[in-house]
Amino acid sequence: MMQKKRIITFLILFMAGFTVYAQTIMPDKILGKWMNEDKSRVLEFLKTGSVYNAIVRKAEDESLIGRQQITGLKANGDAYEGGTLNLFKRKKTAKCTIRFINNDLLEIQGSYGVISKSQRWSRVHN
């Protein structure tokens, strides 16, 4: 009976530790550079406080380099929500959500009213 209690206690502590680890370390997997499907733009995700922002690092229109494409994303499990996507050419903003397909592929979804569009981005390995 005592052995069972020790095993159960160990499992509970292990699971609690893993949960804390997952909540503090894993959300940062978005950090780094990401390239769109046609390889015309690279975004770099950075963390500022508790939110994630994306800065344009490469673009066909060089005037966009250094500008914030996405702001205010918050980690929510394996997704990032509550962000704003800057649509530079249209001079508008859209709601932004990001979901991971796998560790090296994510989907950025922009929603403006009832219109929604998604793009897949691949991690840039240096």
N, CA, C and O atoms as CSV, one atom per row, in Angstrom:
chain,resi,resn,atom,element,x,y,z
A,1,MET,N,N,0.820,-1.194,0.000
A,1,MET,CA,C,0.000,0.000,0.000
A,1,MET,C,C,0.870,1.267,0.000
A,1,MET,O,O,0.577,2.231,-0.707
A,2,MET,N,N,1.930,1.249,0.793
A,2,MET,CA,C,2.820,2.397,0.875
A,2,MET,C,C,3.515,2.640,-0.462
A,2,MET,O,O,3.713,3.786,-0.864
A,3,GLN,N,N,3.886,1.553,-1.152
A,3,GLN,CA,C,4.553,1.661,-2.453
A,3,GLN,C,C,3.618,2.322,-3.466
A,3,GLN,O,O,4.073,3.138,-4.268
A,4,LYS,N,N,2.338,1.994,-3.452
A,4,LYS,CA,C,1.360,2.592,-4.372
A,4,LYS,C,C,1.246,4.090,-4.135
A,4,LYS,O,O,1.180,4.866,-5.088
A,5,LYS,N,N,1.223,4.494,-2.894
A,5,LYS,CA,C,1.117,5.925,-2.567
A,5,LYS,C,C,2.341,6.680,-3.077
A,5,LYS,O,O,2.216,7.798,-3.577
A,6,ARG,N,N,3.509,6.084,-2.955
A,6,ARG,CA,C,4.729,6.726,-3.444
A,6,ARG,C,C,4.697,6.883,-4.963
A,6,ARG,O,O,5.069,7.928,-5.497
A,7,ILE,N,N,4.255,5.847,-5.640
A,7,ILE,CA,C,4.177,5.901,-7.106
A,7,ILE,C,C,3.168,6.960,-7.537
A,7,ILE,O,O,3.446,7.750,-8.440
A,8,ILE,N,N,2.019,6.981,-6.909
A,8,ILE,CA,C,0.986,7.968,-7.248
A,8,ILE,C,C,1.488,9.377,-6.964
A,8,ILE,O,O,1.284,10.279,-7.777
A,9,THR,N,N,2.138,9.579,-5.830
A,9,THR,CA,C,2.698,10.891,-5.485
A,9,THR,C,C,3.742,11.313,-6.514
A,9,THR,O,O,3.750,12.458,-6.966
A,10,PHE,N,N,4.624,10.380,-6.881
A,10,PHE,CA,C,5.637,10.676,-7.891
A,10,PHE,C,C,4.992,11.079,-9.218
A,10,PHE,O,O,5.407,12.060,-9.835
A,11,LEU,N,N,3.997,10.341,-9.650
A,11,LEU,CA,C,3.319,10.640,-10.916
A,11,LEU,C,C,2.632,12.012,-10.887
A,11,LEU,O,O,2.677,12.758,-11.865
A,12,ILE,N,N,2.009,12.327,-9.778
A,12,ILE,CA,C,1.346,13.631,-9.652
A,12,ILE,C,C,2.374,14.754,-9.719
A,12,ILE,O,O,2.169,15.739,-10.429
A,13,LEU,N,N,3.467,14.616,-8.993
A,13,LEU,CA,C,4.507,15.641,-9.019
A,13,LEU,C,C,5.146,15.752,-10.397
A,13,LEU,O,O,5.426,16.857,-10.860
A,14,PHE,N,N,5.379,14.620,-11.057
A,14,PHE,CA,C,5.950,14.626,-12.401
A,14,PHE,C,C,5.026,15.349,-13.375
A,14,PHE,O,O,5.479,16.190,-14.152
A,15,MET,N,N,3.741,15.027,-13.339
A,15,MET,CA,C,2.773,15.658,-14.244
A,15,MET,C,C,2.661,17.156,-13.956
A,15,MET,O,O,2.566,17.954,-14.888
A,16,ALA,N,N,2.672,17.542,-12.696
A,16,ALA,CA,C,2.593,18.968,-12.351
A,16,ALA,C,C,3.823,19.702,-12.866
A,16,ALA,O,O,3.709,20.805,-13.400
A,17,GLY,N,N,4.987,19.105,-12.712
A,17,GLY,CA,C,6.219,19.721,-13.207
A,17,GLY,C,C,6.224,19.841,-14.712
A,17,GLY,O,O,6.655,20.861,-15.249
A,18,PHE,N,N,5.752,18.818,-15.405
A,18,PHE,CA,C,5.700,18.859,-16.870
A,18,PHE,C,C,4.717,19.917,-17.342
A,18,PHE,O,O,4.983,20.612,-18.322
A,19,THR,N,N,3.588,20.051,-16.661
A,19,THR,CA,C,2.596,21.065,-17.032
A,19,THR,C,C,3.182,22.464,-16.897
A,19,THR,O,O,2.994,23.299,-17.783
A,20,VAL,N,N,3.890,22.733,-15.805
A,20,VAL,CA,C,4.533,24.035,-15.611
A,20,VAL,C,C,5.569,24.263,-16.706
A,20,VAL,O,O,5.649,25.358,-17.264
A,21,TYR,N,N,6.360,23.242,-17.018
A,21,TYR,CA,C,7.367,23.342,-18.084
A,21,TYR,C,C,6.699,23.663,-19.412
A,21,TYR,O,O,7.146,24.561,-20.125
A,22,ALA,N,N,5.646,22.951,-19.751
A,22,ALA,CA,C,4.969,23.142,-21.035
A,22,ALA,C,C,4.387,24.543,-21.149
A,22,ALA,O,O,4.414,25.138,-22.226
A,23,GLN,N,N,3.864,25.073,-20.054
A,23,GLN,CA,C,3.258,26.395,-20.099
A,23,GLN,C,C,4.290,27.509,-20.148
A,23,GLN,O,O,3.999,28.593,-20.655
A,24,THR,N,N,5.488,27.268,-19.634
A,24,THR,CA,C,6.483,28.337,-19.605
A,24,THR,C,C,7.482,28.265,-20.748
A,24,THR,O,O,7.984,29.303,-21.179
A,25,ILE,N,N,7.787,27.076,-21.254
A,25,ILE,CA,C,8.809,26.929,-22.275
A,25,ILE,C,C,8.209,26.749,-23.669
A,25,ILE,O,O,8.651,27.402,-24.615
A,26,MET,N,N,7.239,25.900,-23.805
A,26,MET,CA,C,6.724,25.538,-25.115
A,26,MET,C,C,6.084,26.684,-25.890
A,26,MET,O,O,6.191,26.688,-27.116
A,27,PRO,N,N,5.424,27.661,-25.259
A,27,PRO,CA,C,4.843,28.739,-26.059
A,27,PRO,C,C,5.884,29.502,-26.875
A,27,PRO,O,O,5.548,30.095,-27.900
A,28,ASP,N,N,7.107,29.497,-26.444
A,28,ASP,CA,C,8.145,30.245,-27.150
A,28,ASP,C,C,8.615,29.560,-28.426
A,28,ASP,O,O,9.517,30.072,-29.089
A,29,LYS,N,N,8.039,28.426,-28.791
A,29,LYS,CA,C,8.474,27.760,-30.014
A,29,LYS,C,C,8.157,28.584,-31.259
A,29,LYS,O,O,8.663,28.278,-32.339
A,30,ILE,N,N,7.343,29.606,-31.134
A,30,ILE,CA,C,7.042,30.488,-32.257
A,30,ILE,C,C,8.204,31.449,-32.541
A,30,ILE,O,O,8.308,31.991,-33.642
A,31,LEU,N,N,9.065,31.657,-31.561
A,31,LEU,CA,C,10.165,32.610,-31.722
A,31,LEU,C,C,11.085,32.194,-32.859
A,31,LEU,O,O,11.345,31.009,-33.067
A,32,GLY,N,N,11.572,33.187,-33.587
A,32,GLY,CA,C,12.475,32.932,-34.695
A,32,GLY,C,C,11.891,33.435,-36.005
A,32,GLY,O,O,10.905,34.173,-36.025
A,33,LYS,N,N,12.525,33.018,-37.106
A,33,LYS,CA,C,12.136,33.510,-38.430
A,33,LYS,C,C,11.292,32.478,-39.165
A,33,LYS,O,O,11.519,31.272,-39.070
A,34,TRP,N,N,10.298,33.001,-39.911
A,34,TRP,CA,C,9.362,32.174,-40.662
A,34,TRP,C,C,9.191,32.757,-42.063
A,34,TRP,O,O,9.131,33.975,-42.231
A,35,MET,N,N,9.112,31.870,-43.081
A,35,MET,CA,C,8.998,32.291,-44.472
A,35,MET,C,C,7.656,31.824,-45.049
A,35,MET,O,O,7.203,30.710,-44.787
A,36,ASN,N,N,7.025,32.715,-45.850
A,36,ASN,CA,C,5.756,32.344,-46.468
A,36,ASN,C,C,5.979,31.351,-47.608
A,36,ASN,O,O,7.116,31.068,-47.985
A,37,GLU,N,N,4.864,30.818,-48.158
A,37,GLU,CA,C,4.934,29.742,-49.153
A,37,GLU,C,C,5.688,30.133,-50.419
A,37,GLU,O,O,6.429,29.320,-50.971
A,38,ASP,N,N,5.509,31.368,-50.884
A,38,ASP,CA,C,6.188,31.762,-52.130
A,38,ASP,C,C,7.570,32.382,-51.895
A,38,ASP,O,O,8.192,32.916,-52.813
A,39,LYS,N,N,8.032,32.297,-50.642
A,39,LYS,CA,C,9.376,32.750,-50.251
A,39,LYS,C,C,9.627,34.235,-50.511
A,39,LYS,O,O,10.765,34.658,-50.714
A,40,SER,N,N,8.545,35.020,-50.501
A,40,SER,CA,C,8.681,36.453,-50.760
A,40,SER,C,C,8.752,37.293,-49.478
A,40,SER,O,O,9.066,38.482,-49.528
A,41,ARG,N,N,8.460,36.673,-48.341
A,41,ARG,CA,C,8.491,37.439,-47.097
A,41,ARG,C,C,8.976,36.569,-45.949
A,41,ARG,O,O,8.641,35.388,-45.860
A,42,VAL,N,N,9.772,37.174,-45.070
A,42,VAL,CA,C,10.225,36.525,-43.848
A,42,VAL,C,C,9.797,37.393,-42.674
A,42,VAL,O,O,10.041,38.599,-42.652
A,43,LEU,N,N,9.149,36.753,-41.693
A,43,LEU,CA,C,8.774,37.418,-40.450
A,43,LEU,C,C,9.618,36.850,-39.326
A,43,LEU,O,O,9.924,35.658,-39.308
A,44,GLU,N,N,9.993,37.705,-38.390
A,44,GLU,CA,C,10.678,37.243,-37.186
A,44,GLU,C,C,9.768,37.504,-36.002
A,44,GLU,O,O,9.368,38.640,-35.748
A,45,PHE,N,N,9.441,36.429,-35.273
A,45,PHE,CA,C,8.607,36.551,-34.087
A,45,PHE,C,C,9.496,36.804,-32.874
A,45,PHE,O,O,10.486,36.108,-32.648
A,46,LEU,N,N,9.118,37.814,-32.107
A,46,LEU,CA,C,9.823,38.207,-30.894
A,46,LEU,C,C,8.813,38.266,-29.759
A,46,LEU,O,O,7.617,38.443,-29.991
A,47,LYS,N,N,9.293,38.118,-28.548
A,47,LYS,CA,C,8.421,38.199,-27.378
A,47,LYS,C,C,8.699,39.497,-26.641
A,47,LYS,O,O,9.847,39.826,-26.342
A,48,THR,N,N,7.630,40.231,-26.351
A,48,THR,CA,C,7.721,41.466,-25.580
A,48,THR,C,C,6.780,41.312,-24.389
A,48,THR,O,O,5.559,41.358,-24.544
A,49,GLY,N,N,7.353,41.128,-23.205
A,49,GLY,CA,C,6.510,40.868,-22.037
A,49,GLY,C,C,5.824,39.529,-22.213
A,49,GLY,O,O,6.487,38.499,-22.337
A,50,SER,N,N,4.488,39.536,-22.225
A,50,SER,CA,C,3.729,38.293,-22.382
A,50,SER,C,C,3.114,38.151,-23.772
A,50,SER,O,O,2.349,37.218,-24.015
A,51,VAL,N,N,3.440,39.070,-24.692
A,51,VAL,CA,C,2.863,39.002,-26.041
A,51,VAL,C,C,3.951,38.770,-27.085
A,51,VAL,O,O,5.134,39.026,-26.860
A,52,TYR,N,N,3.506,38.280,-28.224
A,52,TYR,CA,C,4.398,37.982,-29.337
A,52,TYR,C,C,4.073,38.919,-30.500
A,52,TYR,O,O,2.908,39.163,-30.814
A,53,ASN,N,N,5.121,39.434,-31.127
A,53,ASN,CA,C,4.990,40.336,-32.273
A,53,ASN,C,C,5.862,39.804,-33.398
A,53,ASN,O,O,6.851,39.114,-33.151
A,54,ALA,N,N,5.493,40.127,-34.638
A,54,ALA,CA,C,6.286,39.691,-35.790
A,54,ALA,C,C,6.721,40.907,-36.599
A,54,ALA,O,O,5.908,41.761,-36.953
A,55,ILE,N,N,8.017,40.966,-36.884
A,55,ILE,CA,C,8.606,42.060,-37.645
A,55,ILE,C,C,9.023,41.529,-39.018
A,55,ILE,O,O,9.560,40.427,-39.126
A,56,VAL,N,N,8.775,42.311,-40.055
A,56,VAL,CA,C,9.166,41.937,-41.413
A,56,VAL,C,C,10.683,42.045,-41.527
A,56,VAL,O,O,11.257,43.106,-41.280
A,57,ARG,N,N,11.335,40.932,-41.906
A,57,ARG,CA,C,12.786,40.914,-42.074
A,57,ARG,C,C,13.185,40.851,-43.541
A,57,ARG,O,O,14.283,41.272,-43.907
A,58,LYS,N,N,12.293,40.323,-44.388
A,58,LYS,CA,C,12.543,40.256,-45.828
A,58,LYS,C,C,11.212,40.474,-46.535
A,58,LYS,O,O,10.198,39.896,-46.144
A,59,ALA,N,N,11.212,41.310,-47.579
A,59,ALA,CA,C,10.005,41.556,-48.358
A,59,ALA,C,C,10.391,42.078,-49.734
A,59,ALA,O,O,11.432,42.711,-49.906
A,60,GLU,N,N,9.537,41.802,-50.705
A,60,GLU,CA,C,9.769,42.337,-52.057
A,60,GLU,C,C,9.751,43.866,-52.024
A,60,GLU,O,O,10.552,44.519,-52.692
A,61,ASP,N,N,8.830,44.429,-51.241
A,61,ASP,CA,C,8.758,45.876,-51.050
A,61,ASP,C,C,9.651,46.216,-49.861
A,61,ASP,O,O,9.257,46.014,-48.712
A,62,GLU,N,N,10.837,46.726,-50.127
A,62,GLU,CA,C,11.821,46.975,-49.075
A,62,GLU,C,C,11.360,47.985,-48.028
A,62,GLU,O,O,11.919,48.026,-46.932
A,63,SER,N,N,10.355,48.797,-48.341
A,63,SER,CA,C,9.853,49.766,-47.360
A,63,SER,C,C,9.148,49.078,-46.193
A,63,SER,O,O,8.909,49.706,-45.162
A,64,LEU,N,N,8.814,47.800,-46.341
A,64,LEU,CA,C,8.145,47.057,-45.270
A,64,LEU,C,C,9.116,46.468,-44.256
A,64,LEU,O,O,8.718,46.123,-43.144
A,65,ILE,N,N,10.379,46.352,-44.630
A,65,ILE,CA,C,11.375,45.728,-43.753
A,65,ILE,C,C,11.516,46.553,-42.469
A,65,ILE,O,O,11.716,47.767,-42.499
A,66,GLY,N,N,11.405,45.839,-41.339
A,66,GLY,CA,C,11.498,46.480,-40.033
A,66,GLY,C,C,10.149,46.864,-39.444
A,66,GLY,O,O,10.074,47.253,-38.278
A,67,ARG,N,N,9.091,46.763,-40.223
A,67,ARG,CA,C,7.750,47.116,-39.721
A,67,ARG,C,C,7.108,45.915,-39.045
A,67,ARG,O,O,7.403,44.767,-39.375
A,68,GLN,N,N,6.220,46.199,-38.088
A,68,GLN,CA,C,5.531,45.127,-37.382
A,68,GLN,C,C,4.329,44.661,-38.197
A,68,GLN,O,O,3.391,45.420,-38.439
A,69,GLN,N,N,4.377,43.389,-38.616
A,69,GLN,CA,C,3.289,42.793,-39.383
A,69,GLN,C,C,2.197,42.277,-38.452
A,69,GLN,O,O,1.009,42.394,-38.753
A,70,ILE,N,N,2.608,41.702,-37.313
A,70,ILE,CA,C,1.670,41.138,-36.342
A,70,ILE,C,C,2.034,41.663,-34.968
A,70,ILE,O,O,3.209,41.735,-34.610
A,71,THR,N,N,1.013,42.030,-34.195
A,71,THR,CA,C,1.240,42.511,-32.828
A,71,THR,C,C,0.238,41.872,-31.867
A,71,THR,O,O,-0.867,41.496,-32.260
A,72,GLY,N,N,0.641,41.760,-30.614
A,72,GLY,CA,C,-0.265,41.406,-29.537
A,72,GLY,C,C,-0.744,39.974,-29.445
A,72,GLY,O,O,-1.778,39.725,-28.825
A,73,LEU,N,N,-0.039,39.022,-30.032
A,73,LEU,CA,C,-0.446,37.620,-29.921
A,73,LEU,C,C,-0.190,37.107,-28.510
A,73,LEU,O,O,0.813,37.451,-27.885
A,74,LYS,N,N,-1.105,36.282,-28.018
A,74,LYS,CA,C,-0.933,35.654,-26.707
A,74,LYS,C,C,-1.014,34.150,-26.872
A,74,LYS,O,O,-1.875,33.637,-27.587
A,75,ALA,N,N,-0.100,33.441,-26.198
A,75,ALA,CA,C,-0.085,31.984,-26.258
A,75,ALA,C,C,-1.316,31.434,-25.561
A,75,ALA,O,O,-1.694,31.890,-24.481
A,76,ASN,N,N,-1.940,30.440,-26.201
A,76,ASN,CA,C,-3.093,29.752,-25.640
A,76,ASN,C,C,-2.974,28.284,-26.020
A,76,ASN,O,O,-3.532,27.854,-27.029
A,77,GLY,N,N,-2.249,27.516,-25.216
A,77,GLY,CA,C,-1.980,26.130,-25.556
A,77,GLY,C,C,-1.035,26.075,-26.744
A,77,GLY,O,O,0.062,26.630,-26.695
A,78,ASP,N,N,-1.457,25.406,-27.815
A,78,ASP,CA,C,-0.624,25.292,-29.010
A,78,ASP,C,C,-0.999,26.336,-30.065
A,78,ASP,O,O,-0.569,26.249,-31.215
A,79,ALA,N,N,-1.805,27.323,-29.661
A,79,ALA,CA,C,-2.224,28.387,-30.585
A,79,ALA,C,C,-1.800,29.735,-30.011
A,79,ALA,O,O,-1.451,29.852,-28.836
A,80,TYR,N,N,-1.839,30.730,-30.860
A,80,TYR,CA,C,-1.558,32.107,-30.474
A,80,TYR,C,C,-2.740,32.924,-30.965
A,80,TYR,O,O,-3.080,32.884,-32.147
A,81,GLU,N,N,-3.368,33.665,-30.058
A,81,GLU,CA,C,-4.618,34.341,-30.389
A,81,GLU,C,C,-4.600,35.780,-29.916
A,81,GLU,O,O,-3.712,36.208,-29.179
A,82,GLY,N,N,-5.621,36.522,-30.367
A,82,GLY,CA,C,-5.805,37.886,-29.901
A,82,GLY,C,C,-4.876,38.898,-30.524
A,82,GLY,O,O,-4.759,40.017,-30.025
A,83,GLY,N,N,-4.216,38.533,-31.598
A,83,GLY,CA,C,-3.276,39.439,-32.237
A,83,GLY,C,C,-3.921,40.296,-33.310
A,83,GLY,O,O,-5.077,40.099,-33.685
A,84,THR,N,N,-3.144,41.247,-33.792
A,84,THR,CA,C,-3.565,42.126,-34.876
A,84,THR,C,C,-2.603,41.960,-36.033
A,84,THR,O,O,-1.387,42.040,-35.859
A,85,LEU,N,N,-3.153,41.728,-37.219
A,85,LEU,CA,C,-2.382,41.581,-38.447
A,85,LEU,C,C,-2.484,42.882,-39.224
A,85,LEU,O,O,-3.580,43.310,-39.586
A,86,ASN,N,N,-1.344,43.512,-39.480
A,86,ASN,CA,C,-1.326,44.771,-40.238
A,86,ASN,C,C,-1.294,44.468,-41.731
A,86,ASN,O,O,-0.359,43.838,-42.225
A,87,LEU,N,N,-2.321,44.921,-42.442
A,87,LEU,CA,C,-2.411,44.759,-43.892
A,87,LEU,C,C,-1.918,46.060,-44.507
A,87,LEU,O,O,-2.699,46.983,-44.739
A,88,PHE,N,N,-0.624,46.127,-44.768
A,88,PHE,CA,C,0.014,47.375,-45.164
A,88,PHE,C,C,-0.557,47.972,-46.440
A,88,PHE,O,O,-0.846,49.167,-46.482
A,89,LYS,N,N,-0.725,47.165,-47.480
A,89,LYS,CA,C,-1.193,47.684,-48.764
A,89,LYS,C,C,-2.614,48.220,-48.686
A,89,LYS,O,O,-2.954,49.189,-49.364
A,90,ARG,N,N,-3.445,47.590,-47.857
A,90,ARG,CA,C,-4.850,48.016,-47.724
A,90,ARG,C,C,-5.037,49.071,-46.649
A,90,ARG,O,O,-6.115,49.649,-46.514
A,91,LYS,N,N,-3.976,49.318,-45.884
A,91,LYS,CA,C,-4.025,50.270,-44.779
A,91,LYS,C,C,-5.136,49.923,-43.795
A,91,LYS,O,O,-5.884,50.790,-43.345
A,92,LYS,N,N,-5.227,48.610,-43.468
A,92,LYS,CA,C,-6.224,48.096,-42.537
A,92,LYS,C,C,-5.544,47.107,-41.604
A,92,LYS,O,O,-4.386,46.733,-41.790
A,93,THR,N,N,-6.303,46.697,-40.594
A,93,THR,CA,C,-5.847,45.640,-39.700
A,93,THR,C,C,-6.890,44.537,-39.676
A,93,THR,O,O,-8.056,44.754,-40.003
A,94,ALA,N,N,-6.446,43.344,-39.281
A,94,ALA,CA,C,-7.335,42.194,-39.168
A,94,ALA,C,C,-6.988,41.452,-37.883
A,94,ALA,O,O,-5.877,41.575,-37.366
A,95,LYS,N,N,-7.938,40.685,-37.375
A,95,LYS,CA,C,-7.668,39.828,-36.220
A,95,LYS,C,C,-6.739,38.717,-36.682
A,95,LYS,O,O,-6.831,38.251,-37.818
A,96,CYS,N,N,-5.852,38.298,-35.802
A,96,CYS,CA,C,-4.846,37.301,-36.184
A,96,CYS,C,C,-4.809,36.151,-35.180
A,96,CYS,O,O,-4.806,36.354,-33.966
A,97,THR,N,N,-4.782,34.937,-35.730
A,97,THR,CA,C,-4.632,33.719,-34.947
A,97,THR,C,C,-3.587,32.851,-35.630
A,97,THR,O,O,-3.537,32.792,-36.859
A,98,ILE,N,N,-2.756,32.181,-34.850
A,98,ILE,CA,C,-1.735,31.292,-35.404
A,98,ILE,C,C,-1.862,29.930,-34.750
A,98,ILE,O,O,-2.006,29.810,-33.533
A,99,ARG,N,N,-1.805,28.899,-35.597
A,99,ARG,CA,C,-1.832,27.524,-35.122
A,99,ARG,C,C,-0.668,26.768,-35.764
A,99,ARG,O,O,-0.322,26.999,-36.922
A,100,PHE,N,N,-0.075,25.864,-34.991
A,100,PHE,CA,C,1.018,25.055,-35.505
A,100,PHE,C,C,0.482,23.824,-36.220
A,100,PHE,O,O,-0.408,23.141,-35.712
A,101,ILE,N,N,1.025,23.544,-37.397
A,101,ILE,CA,C,0.758,22.308,-38.118
A,101,ILE,C,C,1.733,21.248,-37.594
A,101,ILE,O,O,1.343,20.117,-37.305
A,102,ASN,N,N,3.000,21.633,-37.479
A,102,ASN,CA,C,4.043,20.853,-36.813
A,102,ASN,C,C,5.092,21.858,-36.332
A,102,ASN,O,O,4.874,23.064,-36.450
A,103,ASN,N,N,6.207,21.400,-35.802
A,103,ASN,CA,C,7.205,22.318,-35.226
A,103,ASN,C,C,7.807,23.283,-36.238
A,103,ASN,O,O,8.286,24.352,-35.861
A,104,ASP,N,N,7.788,22.921,-37.524
A,104,ASP,CA,C,8.405,23.756,-38.551
A,104,ASP,C,C,7.403,24.348,-39.531
A,104,ASP,O,O,7.804,24.907,-40.552
A,105,LEU,N,N,6.113,24.240,-39.246
A,105,LEU,CA,C,5.080,24.755,-40.132
A,105,LEU,C,C,3.932,25.312,-39.302
A,105,LEU,O,O,3.377,24.626,-38.444
A,106,LEU,N,N,3.586,26.566,-39.571
A,106,LEU,CA,C,2.456,27.171,-38.867
A,106,LEU,C,C,1.505,27.808,-39.868
A,106,LEU,O,O,1.858,28.059,-41.020
A,107,GLU,N,N,0.296,28.059,-39.399
A,107,GLU,CA,C,-0.725,28.676,-40.232
A,107,GLU,C,C,-1.147,29.992,-39.583
A,107,GLU,O,O,-1.580,30.026,-38.431
A,108,ILE,N,N,-1.013,31.066,-40.344
A,108,ILE,CA,C,-1.435,32.382,-39.881
A,108,ILE,C,C,-2.788,32.667,-40.511
A,108,ILE,O,O,-2.941,32.620,-41.731
A,109,GLN,N,N,-3.778,32.964,-39.657
A,109,GLN,CA,C,-5.120,33.271,-40.150
A,109,GLN,C,C,-5.461,34.711,-39.808
A,109,GLN,O,O,-5.362,35.139,-38.658
A,110,GLY,N,N,-5.862,35.444,-40.833
A,110,GLY,CA,C,-6.317,36.811,-40.652
A,110,GLY,C,C,-7.810,36.874,-40.910
A,110,GLY,O,O,-8.297,36.322,-41.897
A,111,SER,N,N,-8.545,37.550,-40.020
A,111,SER,CA,C,-9.997,37.674,-40.160
A,111,SER,C,C,-10.382,39.140,-40.117
A,111,SER,O,O,-9.999,39.886,-39.216
A,112,TYR,N,N,-11.152,39.525,-41.118
A,112,TYR,CA,C,-11.648,40.902,-41.213
A,112,TYR,C,C,-13.156,40.807,-41.448
A,112,TYR,O,O,-13.606,40.518,-42.557
A,113,GLY,N,N,-13.933,41.055,-40.381
A,113,GLY,CA,C,-15.381,40.859,-40.489
A,113,GLY,C,C,-15.672,39.383,-40.693
A,113,GLY,O,O,-15.217,38.547,-39.912
A,114,VAL,N,N,-16.433,39.049,-41.749
A,114,VAL,CA,C,-16.757,37.654,-42.030
A,114,VAL,C,C,-15.749,37.015,-42.990
A,114,VAL,O,O,-15.842,35.823,-43.283
A,115,ILE,N,N,-14.797,37.794,-43.474
A,115,ILE,CA,C,-13.786,37.295,-44.409
A,115,ILE,C,C,-12.580,36.793,-43.618
A,115,ILE,O,O,-12.108,37.445,-42.686
A,116,SER,N,N,-12.098,35.622,-44.014
A,116,SER,CA,C,-10.955,35.025,-43.341
A,116,SER,C,C,-10.023,34.416,-44.389
A,116,SER,O,O,-10.480,33.826,-45.368
A,117,LYS,N,N,-8.710,34.565,-44.175
A,117,LYS,CA,C,-7.723,34.000,-45.095
A,117,LYS,C,C,-6.576,33.426,-44.278
A,117,LYS,O,O,-6.180,33.991,-43.258
A,118,SER,N,N,-6.049,32.296,-44.738
A,118,SER,CA,C,-4.943,31.639,-44.040
A,118,SER,C,C,-3.762,31.453,-44.975
A,118,SER,O,O,-3.919,31.299,-46.186
A,119,GLN,N,N,-2.575,31.472,-44.382
A,119,GLN,CA,C,-1.332,31.190,-45.105
A,119,GLN,C,C,-0.465,30.298,-44.229
A,119,GLN,O,O,-0.459,30.416,-43.004
A,120,ARG,N,N,0.259,29.412,-44.880
A,120,ARG,CA,C,1.208,28.556,-44.156
A,120,ARG,C,C,2.610,29.142,-44.278
A,120,ARG,O,O,3.018,29.611,-45.341
A,121,TRP,N,N,3.326,29.103,-43.175
A,121,TRP,CA,C,4.688,29.645,-43.090
A,121,TRP,C,C,5.604,28.562,-42.548
A,121,TRP,O,O,5.227,27.805,-41.654
A,122,SER,N,N,6.818,28.494,-43.101
A,122,SER,CA,C,7.809,27.506,-42.696
A,122,SER,C,C,8.919,28.165,-41.894
A,122,SER,O,O,9.318,29.299,-42.154
A,123,ARG,N,N,9.404,27.416,-40.909
A,123,ARG,CA,C,10.509,27.918,-40.085
A,123,ARG,C,C,11.767,28.071,-40.936
A,123,ARG,O,O,12.072,27.218,-41.770
A,124,VAL,N,N,12.486,29.157,-40.718
A,124,VAL,CA,C,13.759,29.382,-41.392
A,124,VAL,C,C,14.849,28.864,-40.462
A,124,VAL,O,O,15.005,29.342,-39.339
A,125,HIS,N,N,15.591,27.890,-40.943
A,125,HIS,CA,C,16.710,27.325,-40.156
A,125,HIS,C,C,17.986,28.030,-40.583
A,125,HIS,O,O,18.341,28.026,-41.762
A,126,ASN,N,N,18.673,28.633,-39.623
A,126,ASN,CA,C,19.914,29.366,-39.929
A,126,ASN,C,C,21.082,28.445,-40.091
A,126,ASN,O,O,22.196,28.901,-40.349
